[in-house]
Amino acid sequence: MKPDSEQGCPWPLDQDTLVYEVENEAEDLAPGESIAAIEQAIVLWNAVLEKLEIPLRFREKQGEEEVHVCFSWKHHDLNTPFSVAPVAHADFPPACGVLSTGLPRPVQFEARQDWAVDSSDPDRLSIVFVAVHEIGHILGLPHSSNPRSVMFSSWYHSEEPTEVDENALRELYKEHIALNVSMPPGWPEILLPPPSPMMLAVCAAQA
């Protein structure tokens, strides 16, 4: 059965890296400011993933490698199912994608909105604020009814992941956490059996 996007779904167990790229930037900001804001939001989520011991991290694209997440500024079709006047939207991991199941997973900001890097300008939308929410969807989190969550479906959610979000992510990625704990860093992927008494005797004789 396909995972339900209303309940959320994680990335596969063998997925340890989410390579991202920024396709374009907000037209009303200086070059590089949009990218810096997205990086700030990613830093917040990577810190949560590390804290929870979830073996998954976002990393910027290098060279020609495959992209898992693409950030961009687009003119939304106002007839899309997201809202009457969408500010941004993102899809879920491929297993429970709404728009598609392929890569890269989209995070699209409305190009017609007035954007700022953060919440310092009350007349503009904060990229960091919006990106934190949308990246939560990329990780598989659905909307939350808890106003303390960054996934709360209104403009009054937290500006960065909270304990509520950590608990939701911990539950969503519990199999990943269990696997990560059972395989300490530095252990080989193929575990060799312990040496037999005969092998130990041979090694001792050769020493």
N, C-alpha and C positions, 0 to 999 in steps of 0.2 A: 504494500500500500504506500502510495506517495505521501511523504510527510506533509502535514497541514501547515500552511504559511501562517494561519491564525494562531497556531501554537508555537511556531518557530521551528527551526531545524539548524543543526550545526554543519560545518564543513566536514568532509570525510576524515576519518581517523588518520590517514596517511598524509594529510595536507598540513604542512608545518609552516608554510610561507604564503602570504597573499601579496603578490607583486602588484603595485599600483602605478598608474600614471595619471597626469593631469593633461587632458587633451587641449584645453584652452582656459582662459581666465576671464574674470569679470571685467567688462569693458571700462567701467568707471573707476577702476583702481590702477595703481602703478604696477608695471610689470614685476612679477615676483611676489606681490602681496597676497594674491589668492592662493598661490602655492604654499606660502609660509603659513597661512591660516589653516589649510588642510593638513599640513604637517603637524601643526599644533594639536589638532583634533586627533590625529593618528597617534601622537605621543601619549595622549591621555588613555586611549584604548590599549595601546601596547603595554602601558604600565599596569593596567588591570589584568591583562592576559598573563603577564609575568607574575603578578601577585597571586593569582589563582592557580599558577603552575599549569596553565593551558599551553601546550606546545604549539602555538600558532602566533605568528607575528606579521604585521604589515611591513613591507619594504618597497622602496622606490625602484622602479624598473631600471635595469642596467643592460645596455646593449639591445639585442634583439630577442630577449627572453619573453616567454608568454606572459600576458597581462591578465590578472584575475579581476581587478577592479579599475574602472575608468571614471575619473571625475571630469565633469564638463559643465559648461554653461550653454543652455539651449533655450530656444523659444518653445515653450510647451504648447501643445494643442489643448485649448481650453475644453475640449470634449473628452479629454482623458478621464479615466475613472478615479483619479486621485482626489481631486477637489475642484471646486468651481474656478478658483484662481490659485493654482499650485505655486508654492514657493520653491520646493525641491522634492525630489523623490528618489528612492533607491529600491533595487530589487533584493530578494533574499538569496542565500546560497543556491546553487543550481538544483539541489534536490527538492526545493520547494519554491522555485522561481514562479513569479506571477506573470511577468512579461515574456520571459524566455527561460531556458535552462542552459544556455551556452555561456561562453566567456567572451569578453569580460563582463562582469556584473556592473550595471550602471549606477552612478550617483550623479544625478543631473540637477543643476541649480537653474532657476528661472532667470534668463538673461535680462528680462525687462524690469526686474526688481532693482532697487538701489542697495548696493552691498557695501559693507565695511568689514575689516579684518575681525574686529571684536565688537563688544557691546558699548564701546565708548561714545558712539554717535547714536542717540536715541531715534534719529530719523532714518536710520539705515539698518538693514538686517545684518546680523553678525554671521560671518561665514563659519567661524568656529562653533558657535551655538547650533547652527543648522547642521553642520557636518557631523558633529558628535551624535546627533539623533540619527542621521542617515547611515552613518557607519555602524550604528547599533543594528540596523536592519541588515546590512551586509554581513554582519556576524551571525545573523539568524534570529535576532530578537524581534518579536512582534510589538505592537503598541501595548502600553501599560495603562491601567486605570489608576495607578498610584502617582499623584502629582509630584512626588519626590524623585521619580525616575526620569532619566533623560528620554525615555521612550513614551512618556506621557504625551498623548496626542492633542497638545495645545501649546500655545506660546508661553506657558507658565512652567515649563519643566526646568529641571536643574541645568546648569551650564556645563557640568562635567559628570561623568558616571559616579553614582553613589552606591551605598551598600545595597540598596534595592536592586540596582543593575548588576552588581557583583553576584548577588544571590541567584538572580535569573540566569546569568551566564554560567555560573557554577553548575546549576541544574542542567542546563542545555548541553554543557560539555563535560559531564561527569565521566563518561567513558574515556574521553581524551585525558582527563586528569588521572584516572586510575591507571591507564596505560603508561603515562609519563612517569608516575610514581614507581611503577613496577620495573621500569627500565632506567636506572640512574644514568646521568650524563657520563659519557666516556666508555660505557659498556659497548662491546662489539655487537653488531646486529645479529651475528650467528654465534650462539653460545656453544663452546666446546665442552664435551664431557670431561669430568675430572680424570686425571691420569690413574691408570690401574696400578696395583702394587708391583707388578712385574716391570712396568715402565719406570716407576720410581727407583726400583732396584738397579735397572740398567743405567739410569742417569747418575745414581750414586757411584756406581762402579767406574763410570767414565770421568767422574770429577777428579 
